[in-house]
Amino acid sequence: MKLDEHLAECDSDLRRLIIAIGNTCKTIKKGFASRQSCSDTENVYGEKQMALDKWADEVLIADLKASGLVKYLASEEQPEILEFDSAGNFGVTMDPLDGSSLIGVNLAVGTIIGIYRGNVLAPGNTMVGAMYVLYGPLTTLTYTVKKGVHEFVLDTSGNFILQEENIRIPDGKIFAPGALRKEYLPGHLKWIEALESEGYKIRFSGSFVADVHQILHKGGVFTYPGYRGKEKGKLRLLFEANPMGFVVAQAGGATSHGTGDILTVMPESVNQRIPIYIGGKREIQLIEKINKEA
């Protein structure tokens, strides 16, 4: 089954939006070979931008503006929310190319999208949909519109074909821990040691979207916690934590900032960072229990 067929019963505008984003991601995939270098610019976080980062951002902005479906657009590569003169009223958040520092060593990277009705400065649990496209050995598109989580693979004819429907996160003993161990806060270290004592194996690539994709299929947990010097965390609430958390929650998992559900957090700014734990419910419940008892 093709993506457009799978979306047949979806709201027509939401269907058109997801298909449009998928088509743009096909274009991004084709640009990998010719845009490997770094640019001479930095994003709003002071991070050196890859040429592909900038280009992917520009392509997505142009296509979403042209769609006539999007009113508000927030990108990790832009300092402010963009507002379009549009008949549509969707708000979209995007990380155009998550994990782009890995492009030069040919590891998996991805595009992360969150979809709202109206403005994007709202809790993640108000999203109407979320999706990500992973550019690996296969190019896959995973989406949810609150009716299950479904994965499609890009075939040789350029169509996204259903690969797995109604994904449910399984039990598993994989963990992907970010930050330096010497900078862990006490509660987080206690949690890590508990996972290690149970035989959890580290699987951490440095690409958030790729690591969470693995957790979604194999179980376990990803974390980039608050740590000494960056107690508010590293990953971005709007562009990374909320969309991926929404997908995982719809697949039966959970996400937390250490003491509560990330998806209930009201964003204070477009660039807000947050500690993140995302994966199986058991692992999420354990970190919250440890932190609340501390």
C-alpha positions as CSV (number, residue, x, y, z in Angstrom):
1,M,0.0,0.0,0.0
2,K,1.3,3.5,-0.9
3,L,1.4,6.4,1.6
4,D,-1.4,8.3,-0.1
5,E,-3.6,5.3,0.0
6,H,-2.9,4.7,3.7
7,L,-3.9,8.3,4.4
8,A,-7.1,8.0,2.5
9,E,-9.3,8.3,5.6
10,C,-7.3,11.1,7.1
11,D,-8.5,14.7,7.1
12,S,-7.9,15.8,3.5
13,D,-5.6,18.8,4.3
14,L,-3.6,16.8,6.8
15,R,-3.2,14.1,4.2
16,R,-2.0,16.6,1.6
17,L,0.5,18.1,4.1
18,I,2.1,14.7,5.1
19,I,2.4,13.7,1.4
20,A,3.9,17.1,0.6
21,I,6.5,16.7,3.3
22,G,7.3,13.2,2.2
23,N,7.9,14.5,-1.3
24,T,10.2,17.2,-0.1
25,C,12.2,14.6,1.8
26,K,12.7,12.7,-1.4
27,T,14.3,15.8,-2.8
28,I,16.5,16.2,0.3
29,K,17.7,12.6,0.0
30,K,18.9,13.3,-3.6
31,G,21.0,16.3,-2.3
32,F,23.3,14.3,0.0
33,A,26.0,13.6,-2.6
34,S,26.6,17.2,-3.6
35,R,26.2,19.1,-0.3
36,Q,28.7,17.5,2.1
37,S,30.7,20.6,3.1
38,C,30.3,23.0,6.0
39,S,28.9,26.4,5.4
40,D,30.4,29.6,6.8
41,T,27.4,30.3,9.0
42,E,26.0,29.2,12.4
43,N,22.5,28.5,13.4
44,V,20.7,30.2,16.3
45,Y,22.4,27.9,18.8
46,G,25.9,28.8,17.7
47,E,26.4,25.5,15.9
48,K,28.3,25.3,12.6
49,Q,25.8,24.6,9.8
50,M,26.4,22.0,7.1
51,A,25.6,23.1,3.6
52,L,23.0,20.4,3.5
53,D,21.4,21.7,6.8
54,K,20.9,25.1,5.2
55,W,19.7,23.7,1.9
56,A,17.2,21.2,3.5
57,D,15.8,24.1,5.6
58,E,15.4,26.3,2.5
59,V,13.7,23.5,0.5
60,L,11.3,22.6,3.3
61,I,10.4,26.3,4.0
62,A,9.8,26.9,0.3
63,D,7.6,23.8,-0.2
64,L,5.6,24.3,2.9
65,K,4.9,27.9,2.1
66,A,3.9,27.0,-1.5
67,S,1.5,24.3,-0.2
68,G,-1.0,26.8,1.1
69,L,-1.6,24.6,4.1
70,V,0.8,26.1,6.6
71,K,0.3,29.3,8.6
72,Y,3.1,29.0,11.1
73,L,6.5,27.3,10.7
74,A,9.3,26.9,13.2
75,S,12.6,25.5,12.2
76,E,15.6,24.6,14.2
77,E,17.7,26.6,11.7
78,Q,15.6,29.8,12.1
79,P,15.6,32.2,15.0
80,E,11.9,33.0,14.9
81,I,8.6,31.5,14.0
82,L,7.8,32.2,10.3
83,E,4.2,33.2,9.5
84,F,2.8,32.8,6.0
85,D,-0.1,34.4,4.3
86,S,-2.0,31.2,3.9
87,A,-5.5,29.9,3.7
88,G,-4.4,26.9,5.7
89,N,-4.0,27.0,9.5
90,F,-1.4,24.3,10.2
91,G,1.6,25.0,12.4
92,V,4.7,22.9,11.7
93,T,7.9,22.4,13.6
94,M,10.9,20.9,11.9
95,D,14.4,19.8,12.4
96,P,15.3,19.7,8.7
97,L,18.3,17.4,9.2
98,D,18.8,15.9,12.6
99,G,22.3,14.3,13.1
100,S,23.8,16.2,10.2
101,S,27.3,16.0,11.7
102,L,27.2,12.3,10.8
103,I,26.7,12.9,7.1
104,G,30.4,12.9,6.4
105,V,30.9,9.5,7.9
106,N,27.8,8.1,6.2
107,L,25.7,7.3,9.2
108,A,21.9,7.7,9.4
109,V,20.3,11.1,9.7
110,G,16.7,12.3,9.5
111,T,14.1,15.0,9.2
112,I,11.7,15.4,12.2
113,I,8.3,17.1,11.8
114,G,5.6,18.1,14.3
115,I,2.1,19.2,13.1
116,Y,-0.3,21.4,15.0
117,R,-3.6,23.2,14.3
118,G,-2.6,26.8,14.7
119,N,0.5,28.2,16.5
120,V,3.3,25.8,17.5
121,L,3.9,27.3,20.9
122,A,1.7,24.8,22.5
123,P,2.1,21.5,24.5
124,G,3.2,18.5,22.4
125,N,0.0,16.6,23.3
126,T,-2.0,19.1,21.3
127,M,-0.3,18.0,18.0
128,V,-2.5,16.5,15.4
129,G,0.3,14.5,13.9
130,A,4.1,13.9,13.8
131,M,6.4,12.2,11.4
132,Y,10.1,11.6,10.7
133,V,12.0,10.5,7.6
134,L,15.2,8.5,8.2
135,Y,17.9,8.5,5.6
136,G,19.8,5.2,6.1
137,P,20.4,2.1,4.0
138,L,16.7,2.5,3.3
139,T,14.8,5.8,3.3
140,T,11.8,5.3,5.6
141,L,8.9,7.6,6.6
142,T,7.2,7.0,9.9
143,Y,4.0,8.9,10.8
144,T,1.2,9.1,13.3
145,V,-2.1,11.1,13.2
146,K,-3.2,9.6,16.6
147,K,-4.4,6.4,14.8
148,G,-1.3,4.2,15.3
149,V,2.3,4.5,14.2
150,H,3.0,3.4,10.6
151,E,6.3,3.0,8.7
152,F,6.8,3.3,4.9
153,V,9.9,2.6,2.8
154,L,10.9,4.5,-0.3
155,D,11.0,2.0,-3.2
156,T,13.0,2.2,-6.5
157,S,10.1,3.8,-8.2
158,G,10.0,6.7,-5.8
159,N,6.9,5.7,-3.8
160,F,6.6,5.3,0.0
161,I,5.3,1.7,0.4
162,L,3.9,0.4,3.7
163,Q,6.5,-1.6,5.6
164,E,5.0,-1.9,9.1
165,E,1.6,-0.9,10.4
166,N,0.5,-0.2,14.0
167,I,4.0,-0.3,15.5
168,R,4.2,-1.0,19.2
169,I,7.4,-0.5,21.1
170,P,8.5,-3.8,22.5
171,D,10.3,-4.7,25.7
172,G,14.1,-4.5,25.2
173,K,17.4,-3.9,26.9
174,I,19.0,-1.2,24.8
175,F,19.9,2.3,26.1
176,A,21.3,5.3,24.2
177,P,22.7,7.7,26.8
178,G,23.9,11.2,25.9
179,A,26.2,13.5,27.9
180,L,29.5,12.6,29.7
181,R,29.2,10.2,32.6
182,K,31.3,12.4,34.8
183,E,28.7,15.2,34.4
184,Y,25.7,13.1,35.3
185,L,23.5,14.4,38.1
186,P,23.0,11.9,41.0
187,G,19.5,10.7,40.1
188,H,20.4,10.1,36.5
189,L,23.5,8.2,37.4
190,K,21.5,6.0,39.8
191,W,19.1,5.2,36.9
192,I,21.9,4.5,34.5
193,E,23.5,2.1,37.0
194,A,20.2,0.4,37.5
195,L,19.9,-0.2,33.7
196,E,23.5,-1.5,33.5
197,S,22.8,-3.9,36.4
198,E,19.9,-5.3,34.4
199,G,22.2,-5.9,31.4
200,Y,21.2,-3.0,29.1
201,K,23.5,-2.6,26.1
202,I,24.6,0.8,24.8
203,R,23.5,1.8,21.3
204,F,24.2,5.5,20.7
205,S,25.1,6.9,17.3
206,G,24.8,10.6,17.9
207,S,21.8,10.9,15.6
208,F,18.7,11.4,17.9
209,V,16.2,10.4,15.2
210,A,18.1,7.2,14.3
211,D,18.6,6.2,17.9
212,V,14.9,6.7,18.8
213,H,13.9,4.8,15.6
214,Q,15.9,1.8,16.9
215,I,14.3,2.1,20.3
216,L,10.9,2.2,18.7
217,H,11.6,-1.1,17.0
218,K,13.7,-2.9,19.6
219,G,12.6,-1.4,22.9
220,G,14.7,0.3,25.6
221,V,15.3,4.0,26.1
222,F,17.1,7.0,24.8
223,T,18.2,9.8,27.1
224,Y,19.9,13.2,26.8
225,P,19.5,14.4,30.4
226,G,20.1,17.6,32.2
227,Y,23.7,17.5,33.4
228,R,26.2,19.6,35.3
229,G,26.5,22.9,33.5
230,K,23.5,22.2,31.3
231,E,20.8,21.3,33.8
232,K,18.1,22.3,31.3
233,G,19.3,19.7,28.8
234,K,20.6,19.9,25.2
235,L,17.8,18.8,22.9
236,R,15.1,21.1,21.7
237,L,11.5,20.8,23.0
238,L,9.8,21.9,19.8
239,F,12.0,20.4,17.2
240,E,13.1,17.1,18.7
241,A,11.5,16.1,22.0
242,N,7.9,16.8,21.2
243,P,7.5,15.3,17.7
244,M,9.6,12.1,18.5
245,G,7.9,11.9,21.9
246,F,4.5,12.1,20.3
247,V,5.4,9.2,17.9
248,V,6.7,7.0,20.7
249,A,3.8,7.7,22.9
250,Q,1.4,6.8,20.1
251,A,3.3,3.5,19.9
252,G,2.7,2.7,23.5
253,G,5.9,4.2,24.9
254,A,6.5,7.4,26.9
255,T,8.6,10.5,27.2
256,S,9.7,12.5,30.2
257,H,11.9,15.3,31.3
258,G,12.8,13.3,34.4
259,T,9.9,14.1,36.6
260,G,6.9,14.4,34.2
261,D,5.6,14.0,30.7
262,I,7.4,16.2,28.2
263,L,4.2,16.4,26.0
264,T,2.4,18.4,28.7
265,V,5.1,21.2,28.9
266,M,4.0,24.6,27.7
267,P,6.9,26.0,25.6
268,E,8.3,29.2,26.9
269,S,10.2,30.0,23.7
270,V,10.8,28.6,20.3
271,N,14.4,27.6,21.2
272,Q,13.7,26.0,24.6
273,R,15.9,23.0,25.5
274,I,14.7,20.2,27.8
275,P,16.1,17.0,29.4
276,I,14.7,14.0,27.6
277,Y,14.0,10.3,28.4
278,I,12.1,8.5,25.6
279,G,11.3,4.9,25.1
280,G,9.6,2.1,27.1
281,K,7.2,3.0,29.9
282,R,9.0,0.9,32.5
283,E,12.3,2.8,32.0
284,I,10.5,6.2,32.1
285,Q,8.6,5.3,35.2
286,L,11.9,4.2,36.9
287,I,13.7,7.6,36.2
288,E,10.7,9.5,37.5
289,K,10.5,7.4,40.6
290,I,14.2,7.8,41.3
291,N,14.1,11.6,40.8
292,K,10.9,12.1,42.9
293,E,12.5,10.1,45.8
294,A,15.8,12.1,45.7
